[in-house]
Amino acid sequence: MEKPEKMETFHITTFGCQMNLADSSTLAAAMINRGYRRVNSESEADLIVLNTCSVREKAETRVLGRLGELSRLKQKNPHLRLAVVGCMAQRLGSQLLEQAPCVDYVLGTDRVFDLPDVIRNSNGTQTILTTLGRENIDTITPIKETPFSGFVTISRGCDNYCSYCIVPYVRGKERAHSADFIIDSIRKMVADGVVEITLLGQNVNSYSCDGTDFPALLERAARETDVRRLRFMTSHPKDLSRKLVDVMAGQPKVMPHVHLPLQAGSNRVLQRMGREYTTEHYLEIIDYIRGALDYVCLTTDLLVGFPGETGQEFEMTLKMVEQIEFDSAFMFRYSARPGTAAARLEDDVPEEEKIDRLNKLIRLQNQVSRRRNQREVDQVRFSLVEGTSRRDKAVMRARTEGNKTVLFEASNAAAGDIVPVRITTADAFTLHGRMEETL
């Protein structure tokens, strides 16, 4: 594992959330700054990095499956090195090497950006670094995800400790960038051509630094920078304030999209989950958002089959979905995460029942999403062009203000443009339209 004389190449595969995508971009910048070259194909790489997620068992299973494939690739190419970084590395530590001995570097969430130094100092030995509290948040410089969009991480870690969630254990306690650092980061991105920025945190609503809360930070970002579009995620219902909604209503730069995880429609289940809000409180937030904003898209996370969830309580979730009418949802069945409080509960909902409930929920949400998208028809949405459709290069793919994908034909639109698109048809997942030449 001695470093070769030639410049090394690397490839990063990211699993999980937008926070992981942002971390991968920052890691890539750190690698490039140290003389490594990023490549698009694993076959070209001297180093393959898997940036991992531990939120659900399925995410870890995917990583282990990928490592099985890479171990065979490594047998053919002994020079190849493998790094597993992020949440799964943090959770498993040395246990990961027992399951995948082909891995050379295991770096937890606070050590991800140390990878270039670890490679240099490893002296040909496997390295495991998972100590929390070693990360200096001020060294985490925001990086563009595309030439026209980027993430700015405003805080890292989480203090909520929902009973089913592994994040606080693998990400550590919440710590925040200063408001000035964040504003300066946005300005630098805008100067580099970025038109849309997403502010990221495990719970952006709990952001607090030197007397600045999240609504004040968002308003500063809108007023004091030239960024054209601002987004944020993820929000927690117990902390989302009316003050934040008022900022959204008063600042056109803030896109009308709120991702607000509900998780369950039963107060008893929410209490067992440690969510610290009720369905009544959640509905009050939704009513205020829709009353304050002329147009808004609401998305959510939903978890079925939590320990003790009865059939009647699952029906409560279905009723909430019908009542609220989310534009879309991420939907999952419960799987115990070792080390969490819920893992000590009896997992008494049979797997077949979990799958049945999840399928019912997906069918219902798809119906609701189709209804919501039909309301977009004949509306003009100012959409950020991301590129061409994966299926048809003559068709452009863009993202509306409400964060919906829209496909349209246009010969004079390029990635990074914000263009008016009149919606002509819609299904449950995608809008279709035509670009308006004049309004």
Stockholm file with secondary structure:
# STOCKHOLM 1.0

chainA/1-439         MEKPEKMETFHITTFGCQMNLADSSTLAAAMINRGYRRVNSESEADLIVLNTCSVREKAETRVLGRLGELSRLKQKNPHLRLAVVGCMAQRLGSQLLEQAPCVDYVLGTDRVFDLPDVIRNSNGTQTILTTLGRENIDTITPIKETPFSGFVTISRGCDNYCSYCIVPYVRGKERAHSADFIIDSIRKMVADGVVEITLLGQNVNSYSCDGTDFPALLERAARETDVRRLRFMTSHPKDLSRKLVDVMAGQPKVMPHVHLPLQAGSNRVLQRMGREYTTEHYLEIIDYIRGALDYVCLTTDLLVGFPGETGQEFEMTLKMVEQIEFDSAFMFRYSARPGTAAARLEDDVPEEEKIDRLNKLIRLQNQVSRRRNQREVDQVRFSLVEGTSRRDKAVMRARTEGNKTVLFEASNAAAGDIVPVRITTADAFTLHGRMEETL
#=GR chainA/1-439 SS CCCCSSCCEEEEEECSSHHHHHHHHHHHHHHHHTTCEECSCGGGCSEEEEEECCSSHHHHHHHHHHHHHHHHHHHHCTTCEEEEEEHHHHHHTHHHHHHCTTCCEEECTTTGGGHHHHHHHCTTSCEEECCTTCCCGGGCCCCEEETTEEEEECEESCSCCCTTCCHHHHHCSCEECCHHHHHHHHHHHHHTTCCEEEEECTTGGGCEETTEEHHHHHHHHHHHSCCSEEEEECCCTTTCCHHHHHHHHHCTTBCSEEECCCBCSCHHHHHHHTCCCCHHHHHHHHHHHHHHCSSCEEEEEEEECCTTCCHHHHHHHHHHHHHHCCSEEEEEECCCCTTSGGGGSCCCSCHHHHHHHHHHHHHHHHHHHHHHHHTTTTCEEEEEEEEECSSCTTEEEEECTTSCEEEEECSSCCTTCEEEEEEEEECSSCEEEEECSCC
#=GC SS_cons         CCCCSSCCEEEEEECSSHHHHHHHHHHHHHHHHTTCEECSCGGGCSEEEEEECCSSHHHHHHHHHHHHHHHHHHHHCTTCEEEEEEHHHHHHTHHHHHHCTTCCEEECTTTGGGHHHHHHHCTTSCEEECCTTCCCGGGCCCCEEETTEEEEECEESCSCCCTTCCHHHHHCSCEECCHHHHHHHHHHHHHTTCCEEEEECTTGGGCEETTEEHHHHHHHHHHHSCCSEEEEECCCTTTCCHHHHHHHHHCTTBCSEEECCCBCSCHHHHHHHTCCCCHHHHHHHHHHHHHHCSSCEEEEEEEECCTTCCHHHHHHHHHHHHHHCCSEEEEEECCCCTTSGGGGSCCCSCHHHHHHHHHHHHHHHHHHHHHHHHTTTTCEEEEEEEEECSSCTTEEEEECTTSCEEEEECSSCCTTCEEEEEEEEECSSCEEEEECSCC
//
